[in-house]
Amino acid sequence: MTLEYILAIDGGGTKTVAKLIHLPSGQEYSAHAGEASIYNDFNAAINSLQYVINTVCEQSGAQHKQILAVMGLAGGSSKSLAERVTATLQLGCDIEFAQLMIVSDAITSLYGANLGQPVAMLALGTGAVGARLTAQGDTKLIGGWGFSVDDFGGGARLGLSAVQRLLDEIDRFNEPKNQLSKQLSEQIGRDREHISGWLLNAKAVDYARFSPLIFGLKNQCDLADAVLNEHARQVERLIEKCRGDSQLPVIIIGGLADVTIALLDEQIQQNLSPRRGDSLVGAVILATDRVKQIDHKRITR
């Protein structure tokens, strides 16, 4: 069957976006779904992927064997998880593409941020990860080891820090004392029984949902300011690790990018470069490059 489509998918901790492009005509089809972090919630990720794939195929009439797909997924750097996604789509969802490439959403974001040109990039969303793309085409991930051990600078860690401070106040004073902790307690409880119930089921995305509240209390609540200051220092450290000894331009992307940049050291802010594209753009770039490689091999045979 002839390869006629490329499918780009960006799947993160809160949303999944897909773009299907018909190569002969350039016609585009798109779909959206919920989270697709194969690290945090594999089954939810598969449900989201299945939905967006089926939606764009129904819109276009494309068959799976006509599609070259590139997926940038949270957790996609794990070879075993990527292989599990491929097997689950094939065996559990009857979805088998002509070719499927699964990488971390940090890699697709890396290619999108500077439109495939060399760059040091930070992606700040539910999680946080850095990545480098060198002039030689080499890539390296920095951080992003997952919410349970890392992701410092991400929204989930920011929310976790705020929740930890609420727990500290309840331990010390039997009640929340600050504006931030009081508003948090309205959502997760103000005693051990209710908070324990919330903690038992809380996922990374649940902690990340507190980010707007925390940023909204900037300069209004000492506790919020302390949490945000800690967040900014974590991001600055990630920038340092991501750039290393290179002189690569630094681009920060993701849902927390703009609000976080405003918290960083002024010199760091002045040295940042503007984003040129997102993770979905990066997935399209990778898919397009793969098609060119296939065409080149066909021509040189």
N, C-alpha and C positions, 0 to 999 in steps of 0.2 A: 504494500500500500504506500502511496506517495506521501512524503512529508510535506504538509501544507500549512501547518500552524505551529506557532510557538506559544507556550503558556508560561507566564511569569506569576509566581505566587509569593507574597510576603506574609508570613505567619508569625505573629508575636504573642506576647502575653495577654493582650486585650483584644486584638482584632486580626482578621485575615482578609487580605485583598488579593484578587486575582485579575489578571488581564490576559485575554486570549487574542492573538493577532493572526489574521489570515494573510499569509505571506504573499500570495499573488495579487491581492487587492488592497492590502493594508487595513482592511476593516477590523475594528477592535470591539471586543465584548468584555464586560467587567462584572464582577460579583463581589459581595462582601459577606463576612460571617464573623462569629465570635473568636475567642482565643484559639491559637494553634501552637502552643508551647508543648512540644513533645517531651520536654524535660519535666515540666510541672504537672501536666495532665494529658497523658497520651491519648486516652479515649476521646476527650473533648476535642483535641487537635484533629484526630481522624474524622470526627463528625463535621468539623468546620471545613476540612479539606474536601471531603466528599461532597458537601453542599456546594462549594464554589465551583468545583470541577463539573459537577452535574449541571449547574446553572449555566455556565458559559457554553457547555457543549449543547445544551438544549437551545440556547439563543442562536448558536451558529450552525448547528447541524453537524458539527465536527465529530469524528470518531476518534477514540483514544489512540489508535494506531497511526493516525495522521499527525499526532502532536509530539513535539519535542518540548519537554517541561523542565523548568528550573524552579526549585522551591527554596526560598530562604526562610528557614524555620528556627525559632528559638529552641536550642538543643540540637540543631542539625549538625553541629560539629562532631557529635558522637556517631562513629561509624555504625555501632550496633543499633542505635536508635534509628538512624537513617535506613538501615537495612530492614528494620522492623516496620517502618512506615511503608517501604516499597512492597514488602510481603503482605502487609495488612490491606493495602489498597488493591493488590492483585487478587488475593484469596478471599478477603472479606467484603470487598466493595466491587469486584469485577472491573477494576480500573487498571489497565496496563498500557503505558504509553510506548511510542516508538523509541523514545529515550527519556530517561528521568535522571536529573541531577539534583541531589539534595545537599545543601550546604547550610551553615549557620546564617541566620538573618543578619548577623554582623558582617558577613562576607558580601552579601548582596547590598547591604547598606554602604559598605566600603566602596564598591564599584559605582554605586549611584551617587555618592557624596560629591565626587569630583569627576563624574562622567568617565570613569575608567582611567583617570590620570593618577600619578603617584600622590599619596596623601596619608596623613595620620588622622584617624576618625574615631570619635566617641559617639556611641548611641546610648542615649539616656531615655528610658521608658520605664516599663515595669521593672526591668533589670537594667544593668549597665555593663557595657563591654567596649573595649577599644580594639582597633585593628590597624595594621599598616599595609599599604600597597606601595612597593618600591618601583623605581624606574625599570628594574629588571623583571618586573611582573611577579615578584615573590610576595606572598601574603603571610601575615602572622596575626593571630588573635591574642589579645592581652586582657586578662580578667574574664568576667562573664562565666565564672565557674558554677553559677547557680545560686539561687536565693538562700539555700541552707548554709552555704559556706562563704559566699562572696556577693557579687552584684552591688558592691558599695558604690554609691552615687546614683542608684536607681530609685524609682518611686516606691518599690516594695520595702527596701531598706530604710527609706525615709519614713514611711509609715510605721515600720517596726520600731524605729527609734522613738517615735512619738508614743506608741503604745507602751514601750518599756518605761518611759517616764511617767505615764499614767499609773502603771503598776507600782512604781516606786512611791508615788505620792499616796496611794491607797495603803501601802505597807506602813508608811511613816505617819500619815495623818488620818487614815481611815476614810478619806474622801479626796477627790481631785481639788487642787488649789489654784490652778492656772486656767486661763481662758481656753487654751488648746485642750488641756486634759479634761476640762468640763464638757467641751463639745464632743470629744472622743467618747466620753462616758455615756453620753446620750445615745450613741450608736452601738456600743459594745457592752455597756453595763457599768455599774459602779460598785459592785460587790463581787466577791470571789466566785459565787455560784454562776452568775450571769456571764462574767468575763471568761471564766473557764470554759463555759459552753461555747462561747464565740471562738476562743483560741483553738479549741479542739478541731473545728472545721475550717479555720481560716487558711487561705492559700495566699500565694504571693500577690495575686491580683487584688485580693481583699485589702491587704495592707497598702497597696499602691493607690487605692481609691481615696485614701486620706490625703494624698499629695495636694489637691486643690485647697483643702481646708488649711493645711499647714502654710502654704504659700500665701493664702488669703489673710493670714494673721501676722504676716511680716510687719515689723515695726509697731505692732499692737500688743504683742504678748512676748514676754521674756523667754518663755519656754519654746515657743515657735522659733524665735530668733536663734536660740541655742541649737535647736535641731537643724535649722537651715545652715548655720555656720559650720556645723559638723559635716553636713551634706556637701557644702562647697569645698571644704578641705579634701574630702574623699575624691571629688571630681578632679581637683587640681593634681592630686597624686596619680590618678588614672591618666591624665594628660602627660605627666612626666614619664610614666612607664610606657605609654603608647608611642611617644615620639622617640624615646631612647636618645641615642647620640646623633640622630639624623637631623636634617634641616627641613623636613617635610612640612608642608602647610598643614595646619590643624583645623578640622571642621567638626563641630558638634551638632548632632542631629537628634531627632526623637521628640516625643511629646513634652519632655522636661527641658529641652535645649534652651529655649529663649529665657525662661524664668530662671534657669540655673546660671546662664552666662552672666546675668546681671549681678549675681552674687560673687563672682570670681574676682581675683586680684586684677586691678586695672591694667597692668602690663600684659597679663595673660589675655584679657579681653581684646586689647589692641592688636594682638598678634594672631587672632583667629581669622579664618577665611570663611566666606559665606558658602552655604550649601548650594550645590548645583543640581542635585537630584536625590531621590529617596531610595529605599530598599527595593521597591517595585521597579524603579528605573534600572537599578543594578541588576535585578533578575532578568530584565529584558536585554540588557547589554550582554550578560553571560549567555543567554539563550541565542542571541543573534550571533555572537562569536562562535558558538558551537555549530550553528548552521553553516557559517562560512567555512569552518574547518571540514565539515562533511562535504560541502560542495568542492572545496579545493582537492580533497582526496579523490573525489569522483572524477574531476577533470584531469588529474595527473596520473590516473591509472593507465 
